[in-house]
């Protein structure tokens, strides 16, 4: 597999309760990983795996326990524009096949 892209892995920190109000955790940078990003679609995900979840990217990567549903990938494209993708589901093989949606 070719890992041509470097993405930043960001996860939400713990939320806190103050006076009965829950304050959600903020995104924290965990690390950078080399991955392969490919276009994908909800229709293909439904056909290939039976999941009906809105997605537009498929990301291949080595197994990493820091990646979970809700993880956000930050990627700077060739034009210098930062793209963000939220992990919607993970297919676990000898590697991870991560289905994500641009946010």
N, C-alpha and C positions, 0 to 999 in steps of 0.2 A: 504494500500500500504506500502511496505517496502522501506524505504529510507536508503540504506546501504552504500551510497557513499557520500563523501563531496567534492564538487567542488567549485573552485573559479570562480566568475563571473567577467569578464573583458569586458568593452565597450570602443570603440574608443572615444577619446576626440574630441573637435571641431578642424577643420582644420583652418589654417590661410593663408592669402595672403600676400606675400612679393614681391614687385616689379613685380606684375602681375603673380607670380608663386604661386600655391597653395601647401602648405606644409600640408600633412595629419596629423591628430591628432594621438597621441600615445595611446596605450592601457592603461587603468586605472583600477585598482582593485576596484570593487564596494563592494563586500561582499562575504562570503562563504555561501553555501546552502547545505542542505541534499537532495539528489535525488536518483532515481533508474535508472541505466543505463542498457539498453538491446541491444543486436545486432539487426540490422534491415537492410533493403536493399531498393534500388530504386524500385525494382520490387514489393515488399510488399507495399511500399508507393503508388505506382501507383494503385495497386489492391484495397487497403483499402480506399484511399482518393482521387484518381484521379490526384495526383501531380506527374509530371515526373521530379523530382529533385534528383540529386546524393546525397545519404545519406548512412551512415553505422551504425548509432546508433539512438536509440529512448530513450529519457530521460523523465521520469515522475517526476513531481515536483508540489508543491503547487504554486498557482498563485503568481507571483512577477512581478511588472511593470518594473523592471530593465532588464528583459530578453526580448530581441527583436531580429529580424533578424540581423545577423552580430555579435551578442554577442559571445564571446569566453569563453568556459568552460575549466579550467585547472583542471586536476585530476591526482593524484599520485597513480598509481596502486600498487598491492601487491608486485611487484618486485622493487619498488622504482623508477620506470620510469614515468616521467611526460607525460601525454597524453593531447592533445589539440583538442577540437571539436568546430567547428563554427556552429552556429544555422542557418539552412537553411529555415525552416518553423516552425510555431507554430500552433498546434491544441488546441483551447481553450475550455475546458469543465469546470467542477467545479474545475479542476486542469489544469495544462499545460502538453501537450504531445509535446515535443520538438524533432524535427527531425534534426539531426546534422551530419556533415561530419568531420572525422578526418583530421587534418591539420599538 
